[in-house]
Amino acid sequence: MTVMPNSLATSPARDVLDRLFLAAERGDPPLLAELFGSHGEKLGQVTPSEQAELFGELYIPVSRECGQLLYSLIRAGRPQTVVEFGASFGIATIHLAAAVKDNGTGRVISTELNAAKAQRARQNLAEAGLADVAEVVVGDAFDTLARLDAPVGFVLLDGWKNLYLDLLKLIEPRLTPGAMVVADDTEAASFTAQLAGYLGYVRNPASGYVSVTFPEGDGVEVSCRAA
């Protein structure tokens, strides 16, 4: 029996992810407490660029289990183009890129508004041995993703929640039949209002998706483009 490669289970990607997850577990809680203590009442009023600056030192990663789910979905679907909204320091990006590398085909295009975070994500991808299959683009996702030049088979939405629906509609003409769209944090109480429109859209069969919620972390909505 031939054993399929799994870059997540071996060095260097495994070691980089262990380091990043540990840094997030240690660093995010005090930073979040300070952020919401100092700016909590203003967060709903700032621009995406201002919010990206405020969140500049936060990892806000997907969970390890969500990362495994992303990896598995890409290994199964073998998409040629994987798009990520919100790279942060590249934890989810590493899972996406590892799957693409192990498939032996495809590429990852990730967007990040904060230039310093994008550079850190690139460094982490390089250290994980995945820089050749993943690109982190700096800028407003509505500009960068509008320039997509290929059909898209997989999308991860993990940036500002109030932008999920508009970004999906921007990418939608590029989605291949059967494309997977994964949205993180969809069951978090603090994002209920921001995500109501997105969830209503992908859960409505008339929109052309088959959608299911995975009770992992703060909720992961997995939607298949069925039409």
Disulfide bonds with the S-S distance in Angstrom:
none
